[in-house]
Amino acid sequence: MKAIRVHSYGGPEVLKYEEVPTPKPGPGEARVKIEAAGVNYIDIYHRTGLYPSQLPFIPGMEGAGIVDEVGSGVSEIRVGDRVAYAMQQGSYAEYAILPAWKLVPLPDNLSTQSAAAAMLQGMTAHYLTHSTYPLKAGDTVLIHAAAGGVGLLLIQMAKRRGAKVFGTVSTEEKASLAKEAGADEVILYTQSDFEEEIKKLTNGQGVEVVYDSVGKTTFDKSLNCLKPRGYLALFGQSSGPVPPVDLRILAKGSYFLTRPTLSHYAANRAELLERAGDLFRWITSGELKLRIDHTYPLAEADKAHQALEGRKTSGKLLLIP
């Protein structure tokens, strides 16, 4: 089969399109013929070695396709099922092996491309708004990278739960997308200091929660945007890792700080099916809008990474084997 492999850590040029043996499923596993693979920032962290993997490896943490073979002891799915998954490395390929419990069957009216676009980012937005800090009506929230794949979904879910949403973006075009998704106010961080703007917009009160996927360049000011006893959910680091923090800084507002990851919020099949089930229901009913920014052939994974790292995207990137 064809796959993208990483033999050494580095830039997009280390993503090599090559022939590799087609894997066979073992006990409790299934093989999926990938029809679409999601591109996410975690793939960049793996490629650069920020999150080390055993070399060589096939990147990609999200995909959708058709089950074409199962191993012994599999009861969750059957050959021929259309499925999607997230948080299992190896989707930049024509075939992937998964623990069967991680595969979510798709409703008939949901395409594999939409499913691949929704799983990782959609379930991330779900756990952040429903579990990490469960938003309630009247809450105020700041979402960084509001026009990105997760950001646009976060806005919609936050509005669905009755929150007032502030977002940060880099361009007027992205501001329009965030507003279309439902953001109440959008701050161009390239033109204004977002901390000062949040203070103005909240009459100096701050927000209940900041959902921050940017990290290094936003962390300090994100804390300063919180109300006393507010929550900072740091779930990414697109600008780089946050340096070591003296936790005494939290005392100035009795703040809560967490660094959540999806693997801990979809840790068993029941929780996985519940989150994915909500997503699929909202997407197929039209309540949740997906934005697929661009699709690339699998062989052009390097171009997808360049676009994502260059902050040239608004919405989801997919690779098509």
N, C-alpha and C positions, 0 to 999 in steps of 0.2 A: 504494500500500500504506500501511497504518498503521505508524507508528514513533514512538519516543520520540527527541526531538532536544534537544540542549543548545545554546542560542544565546549564553549568557553563563554564566560560572562563578558558582557560589553554592550555596545550600542545595537541598533536595529540590524546592522550588518551581520550579527552572529546568528540570526534566524535563517537556518539553512533548509531549503526545500529538497527533500531526498527520499529515496526508496528505503523502506524499512520492512521487516517481517510483519505480516498481519497477525495480531495477537489472538490467542484462544482464551475463552473464559474458563476460570476454575470454579470450584464449588462456591455457591452463593453469588456468583458473578454473572454478568450479561455483557454481550458485545453489541455496541450500537453503531450502525452505519450513520455517520455524522452528515447531516444535511446543512447545518449552520452552526458555527462556533462563535461565541461572544468574545469580544476583545475588551479587557478590563485593565485597570491600573495595576492590579496585583500581578498581571502577566509581565509588566515592565519590571516590577520589583524582583520577580523570579529571573528575568533575563539578565538584569544587571548584577544579580547576586546579593541584593539587599535582603531578600529572603532566599537563602541558599537552598539549592536542590542538588541531588546527586547527578553529576554530569556523565554522559549526555542525557538530556531529557526532552520530552515533547511538552511544550507549554500549553496554556489554555485551561481555564478553570470552569468552563460553562459550554454546554452544547445541547443540541436537540437533533433527533433523527429517529430511525426505526431499529427496533431490536431485531437482530438477525441470527443470534445464537445465544443460548443460555447454558450455564453450567449446572451441575447437580445441586439439588436442594433449593432451587429457586421457585418461589411461589408468588412473589409480588407482581411479576409481569410475565408476558408470554412473547414468543417469537411473532413478529408482525406488529406489535404495539408501537404506537408513536409516543415518544417519551422525551423528556427534557431533564436536565440536571445542572447542578452547580457545585462548586467547592470540591472538585476532583480533577487533578491535573491530567492533561493529555488530550484536550479537545482539538488541538491544531493538527488534525489528521483525518484520514478517510474513515477510520474505525477507532473506537475507544472501548476499553474494558472498564466497567463500573461495578461496585457492589450493587446488587439488585435493589437493595432497600433505598438507595439514593435516587432511583429513577421514578419520575412522576409521570403517569399517563396523561396524555393531552386530550382535551375535549375535541370533538370533530370539527368545531368551527374556529379552532385556533391553529394557525400555521406554525410550522417548525421554526421559521425565521422569527416570528413574533415571540415564540416560547424561548428561543435562544437569547432574544433581546431582553427578556423579562426576568429570567430566573435569578441571576446573581444580583443585579442592581435592584430589581423589584423586591426580592426578599430582604435585601439590605435596607431599603427604604421602609419595608414593613416592620422589621424588628426594631429599627430605630424609633419609629413613631408609635408602635404598639407595645413595645416591651422595654427597651432601654430607658426611654423616657416616654411613658404612655401619655400622649397629648390628650388634652380635654378642651372642651369649648371654652373660649376666652383666653387660652394660653397665647403667648407671643413667642415666636421662634425665629432664629436667624439661620439661614442655610447658605453656606459658602458653595461656590461653583454651581450656582442655582440653575444654569442652563446646560449642565452636563447630564449624562445618562441617569445617575442617581438623583441629581438635584431636581430635575423635572418631575421625577416620580415622587420625591419627598414633598415637593410643593403640593402636588395633587392629593397625597395622602394626608398631609397636615391640614389642608383646607377641608377635606372630607371629615376630619375629626373636630372641626370647628375652631382651629387656631388662626391667629393673625400671622401672616408670613412676610418676613423681610428676607431678601436674597441679595447676594453679591455676585456680580459678573464683570467681565472685562470690556465688553463692547456694547454699543447700542443695539446691534442685531441680537445679541444674546439677551439683552434686557427685554426686548420684545417677546422673545420665546418664553422667558420666565413669567412675564405678565400674562401671556396667553395661557400658561399652565395654571395661573391663579394667584401668583404672588401679589400681595397688597402693595408693597413698595420694593423697588429694585435699586440697589446702590452700585454705581460704577466705581469699583475700587481704584481704577486707573485715574479717576478724576477727583474722588473725594475720599477722605479718611472714614472708613466704615464705622469705626468706633464712635467718632464724633456724630455721624449721621444717625446711628442707633440711639445715642443719647438724646438727640433732638426728637426723633420719631417716637420715643417712649417717655418724653418729658423727664428725662434723667433717671427713669426707673430701671431700664435694662430689660432683658428678655428672660423667660423661664429656662430656655434651652438653646444652645448653639450646636448645630450638626456641622462638624468641621472635617472635611476630607482633604484639606490643603496642608495643614500641619505647620511646618517651620515658620512660614511667613505670616501666619494668622493667629497662632496659638495665644500669644500674650494679649492681643487686643480682643480675641474671642472671650477670654476670661473677663476682661474689663467690660464686656457687653452684658454680663449676666446680672440678674437681680440677686440679692442675698438669697442663699440656698438654691441658686440656679445650677443647672447641669451643663457641663461641656462634654459632648460625646465626640471624641476624636476617633474617627473611623477610617482615616486615610492620611497620606502624607505626600501628595503630589508635588509639593514644593521642597520636600526633603524631611527627614526625621526631626522631631522636636528634640532639642538638646536636653540634657538632664535638668530636672525641675526640682527646686527646693519646695517641698510640699507645704511649707509654712505660708506660701503665697495664697493657698486656698483659704486661709483664715480671714482674709480681708472681706470675704463675703460668705463664709461657711459654705464654699462651693463644693459641688460634687464633680469629680473628673473620672471618666471611664474611657478605656480603649477597647471597644467591643469588636468582635469579628463574627461573621455569619456562621462559621462552623460551630460556635457555641450556642447559637440561636436557632439552629436547625439540626440539633444533635441526635435526633431520633426520627423514625419514620412518621410518627404521629404529628410531631411539630412541623416537619417538612411538608407533609400533605396539607396541613392546616394553612400554612403561610402561602404555599403555591396555589392551593385551592381558592383562597381569597383573591390572589392576583389574577388567576385565569377567569374567575367569575366577573371581576371588575373590567377586565380587558374585553371579554366577549360581549358584555352588556353595553360597552361604550363609556363606562364610568371612568375608566383609567386609559389615558391616551399614551401610546408608545411613540417615540420618535426614533426611527432608524436613520441615522445621519448618512451612512454610506455602507455599501457592501463591497468587499474585495475578494478576488480569487485567493484561495489558500496560499498559492505561491507568492502572493504579494503581502504577506504578513508584515514584512518590514515597512511597507508604506503605511499600513494601518497604525503601527507603533509610532512612526514619525508624526502622523497626524495627531494622535492622542497626546504624545509628549509635547507637541508644539502648541497645544491648546487651540487647535484649529477645528475642533468638533463641537457639535451641540446635539446631544443624544447618543445613540448607540452605534458602534461599529461591529460589523459581522464579517467573518471569513466563510467563504463557500467552497468546500472541497470540489 
